Amino acid sequence: MTEHGPRVRMIPHGDDRPRLVCPECRYVAYQNPLIVVGSVPVWQDRILLCRRAIEPCRGLWTLPAGFMEEQETTSEGAIREALEEANATIEIDALLGIYQLPRISQVHFFYRARLTSPLIAAGDESLEVA
């Protein structure tokens, strides 16, 4: 059986960097940066943090954030991540910042947000929330 699909690293015609290419049909498998979305949710004068239950950085405290899904906006993704990781409902205030991490091929969008309720609980990806 012959292997098919993108498996040869080469610079495709008209491009300027190596990509995985299928030598039979010339299909190019582009790898693009991943988008991470998150928030800095505030209740009164406190910021919501999640202690990670998964790698990378299991056991460390972080803001609720994760990879953006298809068919959602960055703010919708930030709202979803707060719900998934901390069972927290938030309202987005404004874009806080866009952070570029070329070393790991990621772009992060973080929003300033308000918790709509002080009720929070660890989701599947969090050991605890506070």
N, C-alpha and C positions, 0 to 999 in steps of 0.2 A: 504494500500500500504506500503510495506517495504522499508525503506531507504537503498540505496546501495551506495557503493563507500567509499573512505577514510574518516573515521569519528571517528575512535578510536585512541587516542594517546597512543602509546606503543613503546617499544624498539623492533624492528624486529630482528629475529634471525640473528646473525652475525654482528649486528650493535652495536653502543655504545651510542646512544642517542635516545630520544623519537621522533617518526615521526607519521604522520597521516597514518593509515593503514586501508584497507578494511578488516573487519573480515571474510567476505565470501571468497574472492579470494586471500587475503594477498597482494594485490597491495599496494605499498608504494608511497605516494605522497611526494617527496623530495622537500624541500624549500631550495634554494641556494641563495647566495648573488647576488644582482643585480649589473650590470656593468654600470657605468656612464662614458660618454665620453665627452670631451670638449677641448677647446683651449684658448690660450692667444693670440688673434690676434692683431698684431701691424701694425699701419700705421704711418710711420715716427717715431716720438717718443711718440706716443699715443697708449693706449690700449683700445680695444673695450669692452664696458660693456653694459649689458642689464638690464633694470629695470623690474622685474618679474610681469606678469599680472595674474599669477595663484599661488595657494598654492602648496607647502609650501613656506613661505617667500614672499608672495605677497607684492609688493612695494619696496622690497630691490634690490639693485644693485648686479649683479653677472656676471661672465664670461658666454659666451654661452656654454651650456652643457645640457645633458639630457641622458636618458636611451638608451643604445645601442639596436639596432634592430637585429633580427635574420638575418643571411646571409650577415652581413657586418663586416668589420674589424673595429678595434677601431679608426683608422685614418679616415676611411670613415664615421663613425658615428660622429666624431668631425666636419668634413666638413659639413655634413648634418645639424647638430645642429646649426652651425653658419648661414647657409642659412635659416633655419626655424625661428630662433629667431631674426635675425638681417638683413635678406636679404643680407648677406655678403658672398662674395666668398673669400675663403682663400686657401693658399698653406701651407701645413704642412712643418715645418723645421725639428723638432725633438721631440722625447718624452721628455717632461719636467719633469714629475713625475708620480708615481703611489701612490695613497693615499688609505690606508685601514681604513674603518670606521666600525668596527665590531659592535658598538652600534646600528647602523641602517642597518647592513648587506649589506653594499655597498663597492665596490671597484671602485675608480675613476682613469681614465687615462686622463691626460691633456697633450696637445701638444703645443709647441711654434709654432706660425703660422704667416704668413704675409697676410694682406689684399691685394687682387689683385687690389682693387679699393677703393677710399674713400667713395663711394656711399653705404649708409646703410639706413635701415628703419626698424621700429618695425614690427616683425611678430606677429602672433596670441598669442603667449605666452609672449610677451613683451609689456609693457606700453610705453616704449621709449628706444632708444639706443643712446649711445654717445661715 
